[in-house]
Every structure is written in structure tokens, then in C-alpha cells.
Amino acid sequence: MCRLETEGTKYGCGHYIITKKLRKLDCENQWCIHSVMHRNPCHGCACDRYFGPDASETITAVRPEFCPECYPYYSKRRR
């Protein structure tokens, strides 16, 4: 699986949300749809369609609040 180098924001809930994809690291695997080695066209393609874990995560901002996904859930529980 190909991997990404990213920049993003770290939230108080612990989640890291990508704000910018800097670079793709190619896995050079013919069965990975994101790789330059992947056949095109690939008839009946059942190849890997997801990136692997980020190769690097650069935190560009830290926010004390919950991320947008956690906020609706945890804001209701605080009342």
C-alpha cells in the first residue's frame, strides 16, 4: 500500500485530521491502485484501494476542543 506524508491538526480528543497531503510514497506494487506500477486498464480491478498508515504526520496546529466527528457526541454528554 502506498503511504502519505501529511500535515494536520491535533485535537483535544486525540484525533489527528489531515489538512494537507504533502507527498505520496509509492509502494511499487502492481496490486495497489495508487502505485505507478498498477496496470491501466485493470479489468475487474480488485486491487488495494486504500492508503496505508501515514508515513509521517506533521502537526501544524493544536486545538483543545473535540474534533468535528467527536464534538456532537461529547457535547451532549457534558450536559
Legacy VTK file of the C-alpha trace (Angstrom):
# vtk DataFile Version 3.0
C-alpha trace
ASCII
DATASET POLYDATA
POINTS 79 float
0.000 0.000 0.000
1.181 3.460 -0.823
1.573 5.881 2.086
1.281 9.640 2.551
3.286 12.341 4.291
0.757 14.765 5.766
0.231 17.943 7.771
-2.742 18.335 10.059
-4.436 19.468 13.250
-4.324 17.579 16.559
-7.495 17.913 18.677
-8.135 17.575 22.410
-9.864 14.218 21.845
-6.593 12.860 20.424
-7.634 12.744 16.781
-5.359 13.994 14.019
-7.143 15.426 10.974
-5.224 15.910 7.746
-5.277 19.435 6.343
-2.654 18.923 3.610
-1.236 15.901 1.786
2.415 16.685 1.125
3.707 13.660 -0.747
2.812 10.110 -1.733
5.361 7.358 -1.095
4.871 4.761 -3.818
4.865 1.093 -2.729
5.701 -0.012 -6.307
3.182 -2.860 -6.070
1.191 -3.802 -9.176
-1.804 -4.705 -6.959
-2.074 -1.191 -5.457
-4.356 1.150 -7.421
-2.355 4.233 -6.285
1.026 2.880 -7.432
2.716 3.812 -10.701
3.239 0.041 -11.180
-0.536 -0.624 -11.302
-1.768 -1.778 -14.715
-4.013 0.574 -16.634
-6.567 -0.528 -17.648
-7.035 -3.155 -14.948
-10.146 -5.116 -15.947
-12.291 -6.290 -12.990
-9.926 -4.439 -10.676
-9.849 -5.912 -7.173
-6.601 -4.183 -6.231
-5.877 -2.364 -2.942
-7.774 0.941 -2.969
-6.671 2.436 0.350
-3.517 4.109 1.516
-1.518 2.569 4.347
-0.838 4.424 7.605
0.679 7.875 7.157
4.438 7.724 6.742
4.707 10.996 8.674
2.234 13.301 10.402
3.369 16.866 10.956
1.170 18.677 13.478
0.674 22.271 12.320
-1.997 23.259 14.873
-3.240 22.021 18.240
-6.844 22.642 19.274
-8.109 21.963 22.816
-11.684 21.239 21.668
-13.043 17.989 20.257
-12.677 17.275 16.551
-15.737 17.738 14.281
-16.544 13.996 14.481
-16.392 13.781 18.299
-17.981 17.139 19.111
-21.659 16.155 18.552
-21.302 13.047 20.723
-19.310 14.520 23.611
-21.099 17.897 23.725
-24.372 16.067 24.509
-22.761 14.007 27.288
-21.402 17.073 29.126
-24.845 18.483 29.929
LINES 1 80
79 0 1 2 3 4 5 6 7 8 9 10 11 12 13 14 15 16 17 18 19 20 21 22 23 24 25 26 27 28 29 30 31 32 33 34 35 36 37 38 39 40 41 42 43 44 45 46 47 48 49 50 51 52 53 54 55 56 57 58 59 60 61 62 63 64 65 66 67 68 69 70 71 72 73 74 75 76 77 78
